[in-house]
Amino acid sequence: KALATLRNHWKKTTFGVCLLSWGGHWLYGKHCDNLLRRAACHEAQAFGDELIPSSMPLKKATVFLNPAACKGKARNLFEKNAAPILHLSGLDVTIVKTDYEGQAKKLLELMENTDLIIIAGGDGTVQEVITGLLRRADEAAFSKIPIGFIPLGKTCTLSHTLYPESTNQVQHITNATLAILKGETVPLDVLQIKGEKEQPVFAVTGLRWGSYRDAGVKVSKYWYLGPLKTKAAHFFSTLKEWPQKHQAALMYLGPTERPPEEPEEKPSRPPLYKRLYRRLWLYWSPPPKEIPQEVTLEDWEELELSTIELSITTRNRQLDLTRTEDFMDICVEANTVSKGQFINRGSQKMCDPHTCPEGSQCIQASRCILQLPEGTEGSFGIDNEEHEAMPVEVKLLPRKLRFFCDPRVKEQVLPAAVQ
């Protein structure tokens, strides 16, 4: 009778089987996530069980959490996946939650000494924290504090550099949190972007200005088209104005030679009698004569641009400690593309915004000045955050900040650093 009933109501039976299958798959996924959290907590407990001398204070970790990241889910993701690991590790954790955009910059000005800085959010949170950090008067000392990044935002470009790729969000967050406890760091370049009047903004990824960026911002407006929303945004962009050209003038300096890296260990303090002798010698000896330095004109290159998009990026995606020069990549894309190429290339740009397609002019520079014509409208995308388009000076700060990374990534990308 049961089989006959199921056969006679085959539509309801099919729907019930699909519902039960989906529910079973969802419960199994939740069970696997709990197993990942449990394994990560056991690994963190090993760090917390380590014995330290009674005279040594606990390491202080300041976490800047953006609850609004990932459409308001960041707080729940952090408390479920990252917070237990940090508390079990034996760190003295202070969590600072931001309430509005730009608050992290102000909080960094008031931050006291800390041993670790942890950013929990997306690209926007990273940019706010490093901008507030490098705007401090004592940034030379604070920039030596290692920084951890827990990817909780919708766009987390930096996570592709620091951690292995993972399709499971829980595993990605727990791996990033455990990487902070393991202590492996890599130096990352920073771009200082300064307008004529405003304070500088700092970025670890880069700056974008052009049509692909403008169309990409509008993709979310076409959510009702599902997988076609990206192509629709770029298609409607071609209807408003075509061809799309951005005029500008660019001045730049070539790459600079990389100085040797300073040792992390500080030299031992000399004995007391040597320090006294040196002070007396400096006091009684005549001051050294100042040698006038020759003023040399910097060799600036000038270039007139007419492009569909311009991007200025760091080399953080292609980390290499063995290279002898420091530079940033400037990609000037040709404006002679068809509408079909624009739509197809726009979809590729959504996956990798800073890719430089064939036919583009690639420039390596340590510093550049971008001059825009008067009345230029539009916006820059600085680390995927919108800023008003204006004439700017972009300066490379090589190896300015140290970020925690997964040891496996360091073995793959930086084999020389491990040795």
Residue, then its C-alpha position, 0 to 999 in steps of 0.5 A: k500500500a505504501l508503494a502504491t501511495l508513493r506511485n500514485h502521488w509521484k509529484k509529491t514523492t519526487f518533491g519530498v525526495c529532493l527536499l530530504s536529499w538537500g536537507g541531508h546534504w546541508l546537515y552533512g556540510k554543517h557536520c563537516d564544518n564543525l569537525l574543521r572548527r574542532a580540529a583547528c581549536h585542538e591545534a590552537q590549544a597546543f599553542g595555549d598550553e606552551l609554558i612561558p616564563s613568569s616574567m614574560p607578559l602575554k602577547k597582546a593582539t588587537v583585532f579590528l573587526n568590521p561587522a558590516a563586511c560580507k553583507g553583515k555576516a562578518r561578526n557571526l563568521f568571526e565569532k564562530n570560526a576565528a574567535p575561539i582559536l584566538h582565545l585558546s592560543g593564549l593571546d591577550v585579545t582585544i576586539v575593536k568593532t567598527d560602526y561606520e566607514g572610516q572609523a578604523k583610521k581614527l581608532l588607529e591614531l589612538m591605539e596603544n602599543t600592541d604586539l599583533i594587529i589582526i584585520a577581520g574583514g575585507d579589502g576595505t577594512v584592510q585599506e582603512v587599517i593600513t592607512g590609519l597605521l601609516r598616517r601616525a606620527d610614529e609610523a616608523a615604529f608601528s609599521k614593524i608590528p606584524i599584521g594578520f588578515i582574517p578574510l571575512g569580506k565579499t572581496c578579499t584580494l590579499s587572501h590569495t597571496l597569503y593563504p592557499e585557495s579553498t572552496n570551503q569558507v570555514q576552512h579558509i577562515t580557520n587556516a588564516t587564523l592558525a597562520i597568525l599563530k604559527g608566526e610566518t611572515v612575508p614583507l609586502d609592498v604598499l602604495q602611497i596615493k596622495g592627492e593635491k590637498e587630501q591626506p595620503v591613502f595607502a593600498v596593498t593591491g593597487l589603483r584602477w581607473g577606467s571603464y571596466r571598473d565603472a561597469g563592474v561596480k554596477v553588476s549588482k544592480y542586475w542581480y535579477l539576471g543571475p549568471l548574465k548580470t556581469k555581461a549585462a552590466h558591460f553591455f549596457s555600459t557600451l550603449k551609453e558611450w562608445p568608444q570609451k576613452h580616458q585621457a590623462a598625462l603620466m610622469y614616472l620614474g623607473p625601478t629602484e635598486r633593492p637595498p639589503e634587508e635589515p636583520e631582524e635581531k638587534p645587535s647587542r648593547p656595547p659595554l658601559y665604558k665604550r658608551l661613555y667613551r663614545r659620548l665624551w668623544l662626540y662631546w669634545s670633537p668638533p662637529p663634522k663639516e657638512i659636505p654640499q650635495e650635488v643637486t641632480l634632476e630626476d629622470w622623469e619619463e612623460l607619457e600622454l595616455s588615451t586608454i580604456e583602463l589604467s591600473i597601478t598595482t604592487r607586485n604582492r601577487q608575484l612575491d619574489l624576495t630574490r629580485t634586485e629591483d623594486f617597482m610597481d606595475i602600470c598597465v595602460e590598456a589599448n582603447t581600440v577594442s570592440k564591444g564584444q571584446f569589452i564584454n568578454r574581457g569585462s567578465q575576466k576582469m571580475c575574476d582578476p581585476h588587475t590582469c593586464p591583457e595582450g596589447s597593453q603597454c606595461i611600465q615598471a616604475s617606482r613613482c608616478i604622477l597621474q594628471l587628469p584633465e580639468g572636469t574629469e568625472g568618475s572614480f578610482g578603485i583603490d583596493n576595491e574601494e571607491h575614491e574620487a578621481m583626481p590628480v594623484e602621486v603614487k609612490l611605492l613603499p617597498r616591503k613596508l609591512r609584514f603580514f602573517c602567511d601560511p607556511r605552505v605558501k611561503e615554502q612555495v613562493l619564497p623558498a629562499a626565505v625559508q632557507 
